[in-house]
Amino acid sequence: MNHIAKLYMRQRCHLCEDAKRILKEIQQTFDFSIVEVDIDKDERLIELYGISIPVIELEGEEIQSGIINKNFVCKAFSEKKIPFSS
């Protein structure tokens, strides 16, 4: 099964770039794909997330938004039993 972490973000957002960097670092430990979703391309997502970005969603569950904490996200990956990278 391919596990996916969605990163809801927008262009020119330093917190979004930080979140992307953190997810890429976590990929060194866990086996998952990152899907970037630019909320500015969808009115519904703008309304839903607005200023809450970045938002990380894992296995369909929002796990963290705003300032992303790597340790918190790693714990969520462990709790969701995402397999380790090979």
N, C-alpha and C positions, 0 to 999 in steps of 0.2 A: 504494500500500500504506500502510495506517495503522500507524505504529509506536507501540508501547505501552511505557511504563515503569510497572511495577507497584511500588507503595510498600507494603510490608508494615509495618504500624504498629499502634499501639493508642492509645486515647483517653488524654488527660492525660499525654502523653509529650513532654517538651520537645525531645528529640533528633528525634522524629518530625516535630514542627512545623518544626524547622530543616531537615530533609530535604525536606519539602514546599515550603518557601520556596525552597530551592536548585533543586528541579526546576522550579518556576514561573519562576525567573530563567533557567534554561537553555532554557525554552520560547521565550524571546525570540530565541534563536539557532537552535535546532533544531526541526523539525516533528514533534511526537509528542504523544500523549495520555497523561495520568496517570490510572492506576487505583489508587485507594486500597483496600487490603485490610486490614480490622481483624482481626488474628489472634485476638482474644478471642472471635470468633464461630465458630471452628472448632478443635476439640480437636487435630486433626492439625497445624494451623499453630502452635498454642501449643507443642506438643511439638517441632516442627521448628525454630521460631525463638526461642521462649522469651525470653531476655534479649538476644538478638542484634539486636533491632530498634533502629532502623529498618533495613530491608533494601530495596535497590533492585535490581529485576530488569529487564533490558533484553533484548528479543528472546529471552526464555526463559532468560537467563543471569544469575545473581546477580553484580552488579558491585561492590557495596560494602555494608557493614553497619556498624552502630554509629555512630561519629562520621563524618558524610559530608563528604567533601572535594570542593568544587565543581570544582576543576581536574581531579581524578582522574575524576570523573563525565563532565566535558566530553570528556576524552581517550577515554573508553570510547565515548561517542556518536560521536566522529569515527572511531574504529576500526571501529565497526559500520556506518559509512557512512549514518548517519541524515541525511536531507536537511536543508538549512538552511530556516528559516522564510522565507515570502515577505512 
